[in-house]
Amino acid sequence: MRIQPLMARAAASATTVVQGVRPEHFRSPTPCKDYDVQALLNHLILWTGHLSELSARGRSAAELPDPAIMEPGHDFLHGDWAQAYAKQLELAVAAWGEPGAEDGTTRMGDAELPADFVAQMLFDELVLHGWDLAVATGQSLDCPDDVARAAYDATARSAEQAREMGLFGPPVEVPTRASELDRVLALSGRDPRWTP
């Protein structure tokens, strides 16, 4: 199954959340222990906007128009940053919709990986970090069940490796009747009841 149509919907939801973030939120904590809102926004913009478009085109981070954005601490949050992200994310999602984008291998940063795996990982980033930003800033993430189920499948594909790398915590227990979104959050080590 091609993930790009679901990625487009997840991107629209994440964009809505990002546009609801205000400067007074920047120092607020998020469910990602190493990131406050500002750091998480910068992470999301770099990976799901800029690097995602390159990956969809089979290009490496070395081909970024502005290599400085890869430097630790680079801050995208100036000018009309939310609108700039929305436009860049639109370009990235459109690139994943081009014929063959999810086939074969591609680059993610400097690594060569299966293109469908990279697309699913980036889709997952939009859902999980979209939720992270939403709950950190008093918003909610619009995530229909079919999008959440696909995110669950994408998360399950990489969860053990992500845990080994310290990117995910241990799975969180949720009730049997938990929503589809709560299930994927729990699988990724996030507590769906998290509050700032």
Residue pairs with C-beta under 8 A, 6 or more apart in sequence:
1 150
2 102
3 96
3 102
3 116
3 119
3 120
3 123
3 150
3 154
4 93
4 96
4 97
4 101
4 102
4 119
5 97
6 123
6 146
6 147
6 150
7 93
7 96
7 119
7 122
7 123
7 126
8 93
8 97
9 144
9 147
10 123
10 126
10 127
10 130
10 143
10 147
10 151
11 48
11 89
11 90
11 92
11 93
11 126
13 126
13 127
13 130
13 141
13 142
13 143
13 147
14 44
14 48
14 89
14 126
14 127
14 129
14 130
14 133
14 141
15 85
15 86
15 89
16 142
17 130
17 133
17 134
17 137
17 139
17 141
18 41
18 44
18 82
18 85
18 86
18 133
19 82
19 83
19 86
20 137
20 139
21 37
21 41
21 82
21 133
21 137
22 137
25 37
25 136
25 137
26 36
26 37
26 38
26 41
26 77
27 36
27 37
27 38
28 36
28 37
28 136
28 137
28 196
29 36
29 37
29 136
29 196
30 36
30 37
30 40
30 132
30 133
30 135
30 136
31 131
31 132
31 135
31 136
31 190
31 191
31 194
32 40
32 129
32 132
35 43
35 132
37 133
37 136
37 137
38 75
38 77
40 129
40 132
40 133
40 136
41 76
41 77
41 81
41 133
42 74
42 75
42 76
42 77
43 129
44 85
44 125
44 126
44 129
44 133
45 76
45 81
45 85
45 88
46 69
46 70
46 74
46 76
47 122
47 125
48 89
48 92
48 122
48 125
48 126
48 129
49 85
49 88
49 89
49 91
49 92
50 64
50 69
50 88
50 92
51 61
51 108
51 109
52 89
52 92
52 93
52 95
52 96
52 122
53 88
53 91
53 92
53 95
54 60
54 61
54 63
54 64
54 107
55 106
55 107
55 108
55 115
55 118
55 119
55 122
56 92
56 95
56 96
56 98
56 101
56 106
56 119
57 95
57 98
57 101
58 106
58 107
58 115
59 107
60 107
60 109
60 110
61 67
61 70
61 107
61 109
61 110
62 110
64 70
68 74
69 76
76 84
76 85
92 122
95 101
96 102
96 119
96 122
101 115
101 119
102 115
102 116
102 119
103 115
103 116
104 114
104 115
105 112
105 113
105 114
105 115
106 112
106 113
106 114
106 115
106 118
107 113
108 118
108 121
117 157
117 158
120 153
120 154
120 157
120 158
121 154
121 158
123 150
123 151
123 154
124 151
124 154
124 155
124 158
127 141
127 143
127 147
127 148
127 151
127 181
127 184
128 151
128 155
128 184
128 185
128 188
128 190
130 141
130 143
131 141
131 143
131 181
131 185
131 190
132 190
133 139
134 140
134 141
135 194
135 195
135 196
136 196
141 181
143 151
143 180
143 181
145 179
145 180
145 181
148 179
148 180
148 181
148 183
148 184
149 180
151 184
152 180
152 183
152 184
152 187
155 184
155 187
155 188
156 187
159 168
159 171
159 187
159 188
162 168
162 188
163 169
163 170
163 189
168 188
168 189
169 188
169 189
169 190
170 189
171 186
171 187
171 189
172 185
172 186
172 189
172 190
172 191
172 192
173 186
174 182
174 183
174 186
174 192
178 186
178 192
179 192
181 192
182 192
185 191
185 192
186 192
